[in-house]
């Protein structure tokens, strides 16, 4: 996980509509950049729907929400449409940003070891500096925690 106080690595990734987004595009706004394992799984859906339900409150506070996973643009589009998500999902199929933010980790599931995205949330300030970093995030609680944080 990246340390609080460090500059957040810039990136350029496609969203669920295929439009490109860079972290530097959001300079001047606080960003919640959260990494999640996979579209349409129980925990990831709870987390995404939680951020979507609270999205107007984040916007009111001048905060943008960006979700990142290794799923494809097409997968993100289906996920967005199925759940009516109000914020931007970014596709990192090459794992470049996932690795840059140090969230590609060894995971154990039912005794099986594999590599995957560790659910992690970063709060980045208006100047691109990480001001909060949370790993081992509880999917259902994370959106409210972050709303309380900002």
N, C-alpha and C positions, 0 to 999 in steps of 0.2 A: 504494500500500500504506500502511496506517496505521502510525504510528511506535510503537516499543516505548516504554512509559511513559505512553501516552495511555489514557484511559478507553474501553473498548470500547462502541460504540453499542448500546443496548438494542434489542430487536426482539421481535416476536411473529409466529410463522409456524406453519403446520400441519405435522404430521409425516406419516409414511406411513399412519397410521390416521385422519388428519383431526383429531387432537387438537392443541390450540394449545400452543406452547412459547414462553416468553420467556427471554431471557438472564438476567434478574433472578430467574427461578425457580431458577437454579443458584448463586445467591450462596452463598458458603461452600465451594464446590468449585472446583477447577481445571477449566477447560474446554479441550478441543482443538476449535476451530471451524475446520473445513476446507471450502474451497470447491472444487468440481470442475465440469468442463464438462457432463458428460452421463451419465445412467444407461446401463448395459449397453454401454459402449464399453470397449475393451481396457484402457487405462490406468486409467480410473475404476473398473473392476471389480477390478483388481489392488490399487488403493489401498483400496477399501472392504473387500475380503476380508482384506487385511492388518490393517486396524483391527479387523475382526470377530474374527479369530483371536487377536489380542492383547487384546481387550476385557476379559477377566477380569483381566489384569495391570493394565490402566488402572484398573479399578474398585477393585482391591486397593490402589492408590496414591491413591485418592480423586479420580480424574480421570474426567470425563464426556466422551464423544466425540459431536460433532454434525457431520453432513455436510450441506452446503447446495449445492443447484443450482437452476437455473430450471425443472427438470422438474416435472411435475404430481404431485399426491398419488398418483394412480393409477399413474403411472410408477414412483414411489418404492416403492409397495406391491409391484409386480411384481418390481422389482430386489431388494428385501428378501427376498421369497419365493424367487426363483430361486437366490439365493446364500446364504440362511440368515443374513442379516446380524443381528448382535446389538445394534446401537446405533441411535440415532435419526437419521433422514434428514429434513431440513426442505425444504419446497417454497417457493421464492421466485419465483413466476411473474411477479410485477410488477417484479422486479429491485430492489426497495427496499433490501434488506439487502445484496445483492451490490454495489450502488452505494455504500451507506454505508461498506462495508469496502474500497472502492476496488479491486475485483477485476474490474470490467467494463472490458475493455481492447480495443484494436485488436489483432487477431492476424493473422498471415500463415500460410496453409496452401497449399503447392504454388503459391505466387505469388499466391494470391487473398487479398485483405484483407477481413476482416469483424470485427464486434464479437463478443466472447464472454467467458466466464468464464476468467480466468487462474488456473490451479491454485495456490492459496495456502493456507497453514496458519497459524493464530494459536493461541498458547497464552495463555490468559487466567487471571489469578490469582483467588483467592477473593473479592477485592474488585472484580472487574470491570475490572482494568487489564491491558492487553496486555503480557506479559513476554517474548514471542518472536514474531517475524513472519518467515515464510519464503515467498518467491515463487519462481517457476521450480522448483517442487517436482518431484522425480522420483517418480512415482506408486508404484512398487514399493518404493522405499526409505523413503518418508515415515513409514509406521506405526512401523517400528523406530526411526527417528531420533527420533520424538516420544516413544516409550517410554523411550529412553535419556535424553531431555531431562528427563523428569519423575522 
